[in-house]
Each structure stands twice: as structure tokens, then as C-alpha cells.
């Protein structure tokens, strides 16, 4: 499942020089490992696939979607050769490929992949894992989100959350991530109260599992909650949350950071807005 908390971010984490440096150093280290492993063992082995998976995620974090997609294609093709089309590792790689196509702005290619995925039989005893079915539903919902088909997206987000809460409970890590996707979708549909209900549950979870989200993502969550309060007419509660978010951005990222400056603008607007 994608990291839907990234949709809460108010500014790119790559604007933080330290984060930018870490991301690109990680890419350099992984590329060095990949080349060394390729030269000694070749690409047709599981360790190489795992290295490529880490590299795919590193390019995703760096926003280098063309490179991310190139790596995802190689992972999928290698799994096909090693395991065949119906193996779970190949299907998992196919889902990752669909996500990389979507990240690169190629929604038609992603849609073609998801139609293949959702056409498979996940009910057979020896069929693919049901987790892969859930991830396929999420990919379809992500495509709807990109295309601004929020009504269609909402139905899938609700379906995914229902399945996850039935099997894993309402506050499993996957359920929380699904709630975040649902909350963002509800916001896009101007369903402020329903979105707020999801965000409150997520915030309670993060009070306990403090390492589940980054500080930038937590600040983003506060702002989304504040926006819902403002849209519902609860202006003072909204202002309080904007102040908390601004203070956190100042403490964690510094007063001149892009996130703190954006929070300063949002707080100023909230202080002068009675709606």
C-alpha cells in the first residue's frame, strides 16, 4: 500500500536540504551496491531484486519518476523470468510497476495493469494472496484520484477500509493508512465532517505510534484537521490547530524552512479570517 500520509504534506520534503542530501546519498549508495552485485552475481537472483526494490523506493522519494519507473520495469521483468506470471512476487512487482507508471504520469498504462490485476481470481485456494487484491483496489483508487473521479474513488476507499478493519482491526497500520486515503478523498468531495472523523482516529493512533509518520506528515495532518474545522465553522478550534502546526514546523524544521514559512502564511490567513 502506498504511503498516503505523503498526500498530507504541505511542502515537498525535498525542500529540506538535509532530507535532500540523505535521499541522494542513499541513491548513490544503492547504485554502488547494485553495480557490485550485478558484476559478481548477475541480475537473476532474489538479492538483486531486493536491492532494486530499495532503489525503486529511493528514486520515488527523490521524485525521479522516470528512473523509478525504469527500475520497476526491470524488477517486474526479472520476476517474470524467475517465477512466471502467476507467482505472488511477480504480481507484487506488477502492482509496483502500476504505481510507478502512475507516479510518472502515465495513467493509461497504470489502468491497463490494474485491469489485468483485478481480472484475476483471488478466491482460489492456491490463488494470489488477498493482500494483493487489496493493493490492486488501492491502485485503481489512486488512478481515480489522479483523474479526479472522487465518487468512484470513494467507493473503493470505503471497500478497502471495510475489508482491512474486518480482518486486521480498525487501528492496524494498514487500516490507518487506508483511513488517510479515505480522509483525503472525503475532503476532495467537501465532506468535511466525515473527513474529520477519519483524521481524528489517525491522530489518536499517532499519539501512540509516534514513529509511524514523519514530523512533516504530522504537521500536515494537523493542518488538514484545522481546515475541516474551519469549513465546519469552528473557527477558534481551527486557529488553535494552525498555531500548533506552526509551532511544530518552527521547532522541527527551523523558522526559515519552506514548511515553517508556509505555516506562517496559513496562520496569518486563519487569524484574519472569520470563516
C-alpha positions in Angstrom: 0.0 0.0 0.0 1.2 3.5 -0.9 2.2 6.0 1.8 -0.9 8.0 1.8 0.4 10.3 4.5 2.5 11.9 1.8 -0.7 13.5 0.5 -0.9 15.4 3.7 2.4 17.2 3.2 2.2 21.0 2.7 5.6 21.2 1.0 8.0 18.8 -0.5 10.3 17.2 2.0 13.0 17.6 -0.8 12.9 21.3 0.0 14.7 20.4 3.3 18.5 20.4 2.4 19.3 17.6 4.9 16.5 15.4 3.6 17.5 16.1 0.0 21.1 15.2 0.8 20.1 12.0 2.6 17.9 10.8 -0.3 20.5 11.3 -2.9 23.3 9.8 -0.8 21.0 6.8 -0.4 20.6 6.5 -4.1 24.4 6.7 -4.7 25.0 4.0 -2.1 22.3 1.7 -3.5 23.6 2.2 -7.1 27.1 1.3 -5.9 25.8 -1.9 -4.2 23.7 -2.8 -7.3 26.6 -2.5 -9.7 28.9 -4.5 -7.4 26.2 -7.2 -7.0 25.5 -7.3 -10.7 29.2 -7.7 -11.6 29.6 -10.6 -9.2 26.3 -12.5 -9.4 24.3 -11.0 -12.3 20.6 -9.8 -12.1 18.8 -13.1 -11.9 18.6 -13.6 -8.2 16.5 -12.6 -5.3 19.1 -10.4 -3.6 19.4 -8.3 -6.7 15.7 -7.9 -6.9 15.6 -6.7 -3.3 18.3 -4.2 -4.0 16.4 -2.9 -7.0 13.2 -2.6 -4.8 15.1 -0.4 -2.4 16.4 1.6 -5.4 12.9 2.0 -6.8 11.7 3.4 -3.5 14.8 5.7 -3.3 14.0 7.2 -6.7 10.4 7.6 -5.6 11.5 9.6 -2.6 13.7 11.7 -4.8 10.9 12.5 -7.2 12.9 11.0 -10.1 9.8 9.2 -11.6 11.5 8.2 -14.9 14.2 6.4 -13.0 11.7 4.9 -10.6 9.7 3.5 -13.5 12.8 2.1 -15.2 13.7 0.2 -12.1 10.2 -1.1 -11.6 10.1 -2.4 -15.1 13.4 -4.3 -14.5 12.0 -5.8 -11.3 8.9 -7.0 -13.0 10.6 -8.5 -15.9 13.2 -10.3 -13.7 10.4 -11.7 -11.6 8.6 -12.9 -14.7 11.7 -14.8 -15.8 12.5 -16.3 -12.4 9.0 -17.1 -11.2 6.4 -16.8 -14.0 3.4 -14.6 -14.4 1.2 -16.1 -11.7 3.7 -16.1 -8.8 2.9 -13.7 -6.0 6.2 -12.0 -6.3 5.5 -11.2 -9.9 2.1 -9.9 -9.1 3.5 -7.8 -6.4 6.1 -6.4 -8.8 3.3 -5.8 -11.3 1.4 -3.7 -8.7 4.6 -1.7 -8.0 5.0 -1.2 -11.8 1.5 0.2 -12.0 2.2 2.6 -9.1 5.4 3.7 -10.8 3.6 4.3 -14.1 1.1 6.5 -12.2 3.9 8.4 -10.4 5.4 9.1 -13.8 2.0 10.5 -15.1 1.2 7.5 -17.3 -2.3 6.7 -16.0 -3.3 4.8 -19.1 -0.5 2.3 -18.6 -1.4 2.0 -14.9 -5.0 1.4 -15.8 -4.1 -1.4 -18.2 -2.1 -3.1 -15.4 -4.9 -2.7 -12.8 -7.4 -4.2 -15.2 -5.2 -7.3 -15.5 -4.8 -7.4 -11.8 -8.5 -7.1 -10.9 -9.4 -9.7 -13.6 -7.6 -12.4 -11.6 -9.3 -14.9 -9.3 -8.2 -14.1 -5.7 -10.7 -16.6 -4.2 -9.0 -19.8 -5.3 -7.3 -21.8 -2.6 -3.9 -21.6 -4.4 -4.6 -18.2 -5.9 -2.8 -14.9 -5.2 -2.9 -13.5 -1.7 -5.9 -11.4 -0.8 -3.4 -8.6 0.3 -2.5 -8.3 -3.4 -6.2 -7.9 -4.2 -6.4 -5.0 -1.7 -3.3 -3.4 -3.2 -4.9 -3.7 -6.6 -8.0 -2.0 -5.4 -5.8 0.8 -3.9 -4.1 1.2 -7.2 -7.4 1.6 -9.0 -8.5 4.1 -6.4 -5.2 6.0 -6.9 -5.9 6.2 -10.6 -9.4 7.6 -9.9 -7.8 10.1 -7.5 -5.4 11.4 -10.2 -8.3 11.6 -12.7 -10.4 13.5 -10.1 -13.1 10.8 -10.2 -13.7 11.1 -6.5 -17.1 9.4 -6.4 -15.6 6.2 -7.9 -12.6 6.6 -5.6 -14.7 6.9 -2.5 -16.5 3.6 -3.1 -13.1 1.8 -3.4 -11.6 3.5 -0.4 -14.6 2.5 1.7 -14.4 -1.1 0.4 -10.7 -1.3 1.3 -11.2 0.1 4.8 -14.1 -2.3 5.4 -12.0 -5.3 4.4 -9.0 -4.2 6.4 -10.9 -3.5 9.6 -12.7 -6.8 9.3 -9.5 -8.8 9.1 -7.0 -6.6 10.9 -9.0 -4.3 13.2 -9.8 -0.6 12.9 -6.3 0.6 14.0 -3.9 -1.7 12.3 -1.1 0.1 10.4 -2.8 -0.7 7.0 -6.2 0.4 8.3 -4.7 3.7 9.4 -3.1 4.3 6.0 -6.4 3.4 4.3 -8.2 5.9 6.6 -5.8 8.6 5.5 -6.6 7.9 1.8 -10.3 7.9 2.6 -10.0 11.2 4.6 -8.2 12.9 1.7 -10.9 11.7 -0.8 -13.7 12.9 1.5 -12.0 16.3 1.7 -11.9 16.4 -2.1 -15.7 15.8 -2.1 -16.1 18.6 0.5 -17.4 16.1 3.1 -15.6 17.9 5.9 -17.3 16.2 8.9 -16.7 12.7 7.5 -13.1 13.5 6.7 -12.6 14.9 10.2 -13.8 11.7 11.7 -11.1 9.8 9.9 -8.4 12.3 10.7 -9.2 12.2 14.4 -8.8 8.4 14.5 -5.4 8.8 12.7 -4.3 11.4 15.1 -5.1 9.3 18.1 -3.1 6.4 16.5 -0.1 8.7 16.0 -0.2 9.8 19.6 0.6 6.1 20.5 2.6 5.1 17.4 4.7 8.2 17.2 7.2 6.8 14.7 4.6 5.8 12.1 4.6 9.2 10.4 7.3 11.8 9.8 7.1 15.2 11.6 6.2 16.9 8.3 3.3 14.4 7.8 2.1 15.0 11.4 2.1 18.8 10.8 0.2 18.2 7.5 -2.4 16.2 9.4 -2.9 19.0 11.9 -3.5 21.4 9.0 -6.0 19.1 7.3 -7.9 18.8 10.6 -7.8 22.5 11.0 -9.2 23.0 7.5 -12.1 20.7 8.3 -12.9 22.6 11.5 -12.7 25.9 9.6 -15.0 24.6 6.9 -17.5 23.5 9.6 -17.5 26.9 11.1 -15.4 26.0 14.2 -13.0 28.8 13.6 -11.3 29.0 17.0 -10.6 25.3 17.1 -9.1 25.7 13.6 -6.9 28.6 14.7 -5.6 26.7 17.7 -4.5 23.8 15.4 -2.9 26.2 12.9 -0.9 27.7 15.8 0.2 24.2 17.0 1.2 23.2 13.5 3.2 26.5 13.0 5.0 25.9 16.3 5.9 22.4 15.4 7.2 23.5 12.0 9.3 26.1 13.6 10.8 23.7 16.2 11.4 20.7 13.9 12.4 22.5 10.7 13.6 26.0 11.6 11.9 29.4 11.2 13.2 29.9 7.6 12.3 26.4 6.3 9.7 26.2 3.5 7.3 24.4 5.7 7.6 26.9 8.6 7.1 29.8 6.1 4.1 28.2 4.6 2.6 27.6 8.0 3.3 31.2 8.9 1.2 32.3 5.8 -1.6 29.8 6.7 -1.7 31.0 10.3 -1.8 34.7 9.3 -4.7 33.9 6.9 -6.5 32.0 9.7 -6.1 34.8 12.2 -7.7 37.3 9.8 -10.4 35.0 8.5 -13.7 34.6 10.4 -14.9 31.8 8.2 
